[in-house]
Amino acid sequence: MTNKNENIENTANDENTVNDDSLNIDEKGTLNEANSEMPKKVEAVLEEKKDLDKVQELNKELTEVKNKYYRALADYQNLQRRTAKEQLEARGRGAEDFVKKLLPVLDTLDKAMEQLAKVQVDKKIMDGLEMFSIQFTDVLEKEGLKAIAAQGCKFDPNFHEALSKQSNPEREDEIVIDVYEKGYTFKDRVLRSAKVVINQL
C-alpha cells in the first residue's frame, strides 16, 4: 500500500516537473522571441540612418561638384572675354602702327598741296591731286584717323605740343597761332600731338 501511494506521488511530481519545464520553455521562448525582434528594429533604424547619412554625403558631393563646375565655367568665360579683348587690342595696335607709318605720307601730301597752290599748275593736275588727297584722307578717317584741331584753338597739352611761344597782344593768351606739324588721333587715342606755336602775353 505504501509503495502504491509513493508511486502516485512520484507521478504527480513528474507531471508538475514537466509542467514547470514547459512553462520555463514557454517563458524562455517568449523572451527569446522578444529579444530576437529588438535587434532587427535597431538594425532597421541603423540602416535608415546610414541611408540618410549617405544621402547627405551625396548631396554634399553634388554641391561641391556644382560649385567646381560654376567656377570652371566662370573662368572659361573670363578667359574667352580676355582672349577676345586681347585679340581686338592686337588688331587695333596693328592698324594703329600701320596708320602711324602713313602720317609722313600725309605730311608730304599736305605740303605738296600747299606749294602747288602757290604756283600756277595745270588745273587738271591740281584737281587730280586734290581728289587723291580727299580720297586718301577719307579712307584713313573711316578707319578711325582724325586730325587734331589746333589753329586758333586754346592750347591743350593733351593734344598739343608747344615748340615755341610768341607774344601777340591782339590774340588771346595760350591760343595756338601757328602749326608746325599736324596732330592726329586714332580711335580716340592720340597718335601724334600737334606741334604748335602758342601766344603768351
Secondary structure, DSSP 8 states (H G I E B T S, - for coil): -HHHHHHHHHHHHHHHHHHHHHHHHHHHHHHHHHHHHHHHHHHHHHHHHHHHHHHHHHHHHHHHHHHHHHHHHHHHHHHHHHHHHHHHHHHHHHHHHHHHHHHHHHHHHHHHHHHHHHS---HHHHHHHHHHHHHHHHHHHHTTEEE---TTSB--TTTEEEEEEE--TTS-TTBEEEEEE--EEETTEEEE-EEEEEE--
